[in-house]
Amino acid sequence: MAAQQYEIIISRKHELVSVPGITIHELSRLCECNLSVAKRLFSIGLIEPLSAGTTPLFDRSAVVRARKALRLKRDLRLNFDAMALVMELLDRIDELERRF
């Protein structure tokens, strides 16, 4: 039996760019979610801006964190409150693992 070879295709659709900060509109686009959902993640404190100002700007970690939260919401069918609780618990687990 001949071995099959598969070509790996990496989508550039979700590629993050290196910029000083992105707006909430760009964050929602990168996370493929509605702007209202991205604003909700911001309002409940799941993502934090780089600096407080009239137009908050977010860094790459906010996009990664938002995607993680949205994946939890979608896969586990969590509401925003439950999602925030799960994210907090995961943060604590990460912190404890770093200590030991």
VOBA-1610 file (N, C-alpha, C; in pm, whole numbers, padded with zeros to 5 digits, always signed):
BEGIN
Met+00085-00117+00000Met+00000+00000+00000Met+00089+00124+00000Ala+00067+00210-00094Ala+00147+00332-00107Ala+00106+00433-00001Ala+00207+00499+00054Ala+00178+00602+00153Ala+00118+00724+00085Gln+00020+00780+00151Gln-00043+00899+00096Gln+00027+01022+00150Gln+00037+01121+00067Gln+00095+01248+00110Gln-00014+01353+00107Tyr-00014+01433+00209Tyr-00113+01538+00218Tyr-00042+01673+00219Glu-00101+01765+00153Glu-00047+01900+00151Glu-00112+01979+00263Ile-00031+02047+00338Ile-00083+02129+00447Ile-00103+02270+00394Ile-00225+02316+00410Ile-00257+02451+00367Ile-00286+02534+00490Ile-00211+02638+00506Ile-00230+02726+00620Ile-00307+02848+00574Ser-00419+02867+00636Ser-00503+02981+00600Ser-00442+03110+00654Arg-00439+03208+00574Arg-00390+03338+00617Arg-00505+03428+00657Lys-00624+03371+00658Lys-00744+03448+00689Lys-00736+03508+00828His-00681+03436+00923His-00678+03480+01061His-00543+03538+01102Glu-00463+03568+01005Glu-00329+03617+01035Glu-00336+03748+01113Leu-00257+03754+01215Leu-00250+03875+01295Leu-00136+03960+01245Val-00157+04085+01240Val-00053+04175+01191Val+00013+04244+01311Ser+00134+04285+01291Ser+00207+04351+01397Ser+00186+04502+01386Val+00097+04553+01466Val+00067+04695+01469Val+00065+04738+01615Pro+00082+04868+01642Pro+00084+04911+01782Pro-00045+04884+01856Gly-00155+04885+01789Gly-00282+04858+01851Gly-00391+04852+01747Ile-00494+04778+01777Ile-00606+04768+01685Ile-00732+04815+01755Thr-00824+04863+01677Thr-00950+04911+01733Thr-01042+04793+01763Ile-01151+04822+01830Ile-01248+04717+01861Ile-01313+04666+01732His-01325+04751+01631His-01380+04707+01503His-01287+04604+01438Glu-01157+04632+01440Glu-01060+04539+01383Glu-01056+04410+01465Leu-01066+04423+01595Leu-01066+04305+01681Leu-01185+04216+01648Ser-01302+04276+01631Ser-01421+04196+01598Ser-01404+04129+01462Arg-01339+04197+01368Arg-01316+04137+01236Arg-01221+04018+01248Leu-01111+04036+01323Leu-01014+03928+01339Leu-01074+03809+01414Cys-01169+03835+01501Cys-01231+03727+01579Cys-01358+03674+01511Glu-01394+03734+01400Glu-01514+03693+01327Glu-01637+03694+01417Cys-01655+03802+01488Cys-01773+03816+01572Cys-01833+03954+01547Asn-01956+03968+01589Asn-02021+04098+01575Asn-01952+04200+01663Leu-01963+04325+01622Leu-01905+04433+01701Leu-01965+04437+01841Ser-02095+04410+01851Ser-02161+04411+01982Ser-02103+04304+02074Val-02065+04191+02019Val-02004+04084+02100Val-01866+04128+02148Ala-01789+04188+02059Ala-01656+04237+02098Ala-01668+04345+02205Lys-01766+04433+02190Lys-01787+04536+02292Lys-01829+04474+02424Arg-01906+04368+02418Arg-01947+04299+02542Arg-01827+04236+02611Leu-01736+04175+02534Leu-01615+04117+02592Leu-01533+04226+02661Phe-01530+04342+02600Phe-01458+04456+02658Phe-01529+04507+02783Ser-01660+04517+02778Ser-01735+04573+02892Ser-01731+04484+03016Ile-01723+04353+02996Ile-01717+04263+03112Ile-01573+04235+03156Gly-01477+04297+03088Gly-01339+04288+03133Gly-01261+04169+03084Leu-01315+04097+02988Leu-01242+03981+02937Leu-01124+04022+02848Ile-01137+04135+02783Ile-01025+04188+02707Ile-00999+04329+02756Glu-00872+04361+02765Glu-00835+04493+02817Glu-00757+04569+02711Pro-00782+04700+02704Pro-00711+04781+02604Pro-00568+04808+02649Leu-00485+04849+02554Leu-00348+04886+02585Leu-00344+05010+02675Ser-00431+05105+02645Ser-00439+05226+02726Ser-00582+05278+02722Ala-00615+05348+02828Ala-00749+05407+02833Ala-00749+05536+02754Gly-00847+05554+02677Gly-00858+05675+02596Gly-00993+05678+02529Thr-01011+05776+02445Thr-01139+05785+02377Thr-01161+05668+02282Thr-01054+05623+02218Thr-01060+05507+02130Thr-00966+05401+02185Pro-01020+05303+02255Pro-00931+05200+02311Pro-00866+05117+02201Leu-00738+05092+02220Leu-00663+05008+02126Leu-00622+04880+02198Phe-00625+04771+02125Phe-00596+04640+02182Phe-00473+04581+02116Asp-00405+04495+02188Asp-00289+04428+02131Asp-00325+04286+02090Arg-00225+04215+02042Arg-00244+04079+01992Arg-00300+03985+02099Ser-00259+04003+02223Ser-00307+03914+02328Ser-00457+03926+02348Ala-00513+04045+02324Ala-00658+04062+02337Ala-00731+03981+02230Val-00673+03975+02112Val-00735+03896+02005Val-00732+03748+02040Val-00618+03704+02088Val-00604+03563+02127Val-00702+03530+02239Arg-00710+03618+02337Arg-00799+03596+02451Arg-00946+03599+02407Ala-00981+03691+02321Ala-01120+03700+02272Ala-01156+03574+02194Arg-01065+03528+02111Arg-01092+03405+02035Arg-01113+03286+02128Lys-01032+03278+02233Lys-01045+03169+02330Lys-01180+03177+02399Ala-01219+03296+02440Ala-01348+03314+02507Ala-01465+03280+02414Leu-01455+03323+02291Leu-01562+03295+02195Leu-01571+03147+02163Arg-01457+03081+02160Arg-01457+02936+02138Arg-01524+02864+02254Leu-01497+02909+02377Leu-01564+02851+02494Leu-01715+02874+02486Lys-01751+02995+02449Lys-01893+03029+02439Lys-01963+02941+02337Arg-01899+02926+02223Arg-01960+02847+02114Arg-01961+02698+02147Asp-01848+02644+02189Asp-01837+02498+02207Asp-01913+02450+02330Leu-01913+02528+02436Leu-01980+02486+02559Leu-02117+02553+02575Arg-02150+02638+02479Arg-02279+02710+02481Arg-02297+02787+02611Leu-02193+02861+02646Leu-02195+02938+02770Leu-02251+03077+02743Asn-02315+03134+02844Asn-02352+03274+02834Asn-02231+03357+02875Phe-02242+03489+02867Phe-02126+03573+02894Phe-02079+03561+03040Asp-02172+03549+03133Asp-02132+03536+03273Asp-02056+03407+03298Ala-02105+03297+03244Ala-02038+03168+03261Ala-01903+03169+03189Met-01899+03233+03073Met-01774+03242+02998Met-01669+03319+03079Ala-01710+03428+03142Ala-01617+03506+03223Ala-01565+03423+03340Leu-01654+03346+03402Leu-01613+03260+03514Leu-01513+03154+03468Val-01541+03090+03357Val-01450+02987+03305Val-01315+03048+03270Met-01316+03165+03208Met-01190+03232+03172Met-01110+03266+03298Glu-01179+03311+03402Glu-01111+03343+03527Glu-01048+03218+03587Leu-01121+03108+03586Leu-01067+02983+03640Leu-00949+02934+03557Leu-00958+02947+03426Leu-00845+02907+03340Leu-00723+02995+03366Asp-00746+03124+03391Asp-00635+03214+03424Asp-00567+03171+03553Arg-00650+03135+03651Arg-00593+03089+03779Arg-00513+02961+03763Ile-00564+02870+03683Ile-00491+02745+03657Ile-00357+02775+03591Asp-00359+02863+03493Asp-00233+02902+03425Asp-00135+02963+03524Glu-00185+03049+03612Glu-00098+03113+03711Glu-00039+03010+03806Leu-00121+02917+03852Leu-00070+02812+03943Leu+00032+02722+03873Glu+00008+02692+03747Glu+00102+02607+03673Glu+00235+02678+03653Arg+00232+02810+03639Arg+00356+02885+03623Arg+00437+02887+03752Arg+00368+02883+03866Arg+00438+02887+03995Arg+00513+02758+04022Phe+00457+02646+03977Phe+00518+02517+04010Phe+00587+02455+03893
//
